């Protein structure tokens, strides 16, 4: 995967995805940028060697691929806060239930969005994940995201 990889949200799912990427050798920890409102949640990521961003907008600014790993009720606020940092090369990966790719595209200004539905066994490396891409996601970027989730289980 090209460039740095960002995570807005540092909860269990973000931790599982990051852990799988590092274990599989898909990204070195220093290429991963994480932010969360809770500084305590960022500490384990920093201990793994990930970089910590001050906020969501900085994460988007620093990264080409950004995982939106926040609760669905926080999406409106997060997408509004990153809008000014979105450029045409950015790819957003949304892991929130009930949030469509069209909504993320419209509210963030990001034209490339992949919606992902992982399940909790992902935390143990035995997950099942469904992927759905928005209309503007190139094949190579979709396959790179698929590879990230295959590091922690099966993917459809």
N, C-alpha and C positions, 0 to 999 in steps of 0.2 A: 504494500500500500504506500502511495506517495505521501510525503509530508508528514506532519504531526497529526496525531489522532486525539480528538478531544472528547471529554465526557462532562456534560452538564448534569450534575447529580452524582453522588458517590455512595449510593446505597448498595444493597445486596446484589442487585442485577449488574450494576456497573462494575462492582468488585469481581463478580463471576466472569464477566466478559473480559475484563482486563487480565485476570488471572489466566484464563484460557489462552489469550493472545500471547502472553509472556511465556507460558509453558510450551506452546507450540512454536515459539520462535518467530511469530508473525510480526512482532514489533518489540524493539528494545524499550525498556521502561522510560528512558529519557525522551523518547518520541511521543509519550503519552502525557497529555495535559488534562488535569482534573480541576473542577471547581464545584463547590457546594456551599450552601448557606451555613452549614454546620462545619466549622473548622475541625471538629473532632472526627468527622467522617473522612476528611481528607488525610488525616495522619497515617492510616495504614497504607494508603496509596503512595504517600511521600516516602514511607519506609521501604517500599518496593523499588523506589528510584524514579517514580513519576514526578513530573513537574506540577506545581499547584498554581492555578491562575487566580487572580483577585475576584473575577466574576465571570458571568456567562459571555458577555460581549468580548472580553479579553480572550476567552477560550476560542470563540469563533474566529476572532482576528488571527490567532496563532495557528489554527488548524485547518486543514483542507476537509477532513472528514470529522463530523461532530455527532456523537451519540447523545440524544436527548433522553436522559435517564431520570426524569423527574416525574412526579405523580401527575395524572391527567389534570387535576384541579389547578396545577401550577403552570400549565402550558401557556395560557394567554399572557401571563406576566413575563415568562421567560422569552417567548417568541417576540414580544414587543421590545424587550431589552436588547435583543441581539440584531434586530433588523438593520441597524446602521452598519454592522460589521459584515453583513452578508455580501458576497461577491459571486459572480457566475461560476467560479470554480468550486464553490463549497458544496458538500454533500451532507445532508442531515439524515441520521438514522434514528427513527422514533421507536421507542419500545413501550409506549403507553397504550393501554387498551382504550378503545373508543375514540381515538384521535386519528382521523383520516389523513392520507398524504395530501389531499387537496387543502385541508385546513392548515397543515403545516406550511405548505407552499404559499398560501394566501396570506397568512398572518406573519410569516417571517420574511417573505420575499425571496426565499431560497427555491430555485427551480428544480433541484434534484433532491428527492426525498425517497427513502426506503422505509417502509413500515415493517416492523419486526414484532412477532409475538413469541417470545421465549417462555418456557415454563420453569418453575422453581428447581427441578432436578439439574438445570444448567449449573447451579451452584456446586454440584457434585461432579460435573463433567459428563452427565448422563442426560442432558436436556433434549427436548424436541422443540424446534423452532420453525415457525412459518415466516416466509419472507414475501413481501409484495412491493414492487417498485412503482414509483410514479412514472409518468410518461416520458420524462426527460433524462432518466438515469441510463448512462451508457453500459453496455454489457460488461466491460472490464471492471467498472466500479461495483456493479451488482455482484459479480463473481468474487471480488475481494471481500465484500461484506459477508457473502455466503461462507467463504473460507474461515472468517473469524468465528462464526457460529458453529461451523463444523468442528472446530477445535474443542468444543464443549458438548458435543452431542450430534444428533441427526437433524437435518434441515430439509424442508420442502418449500 
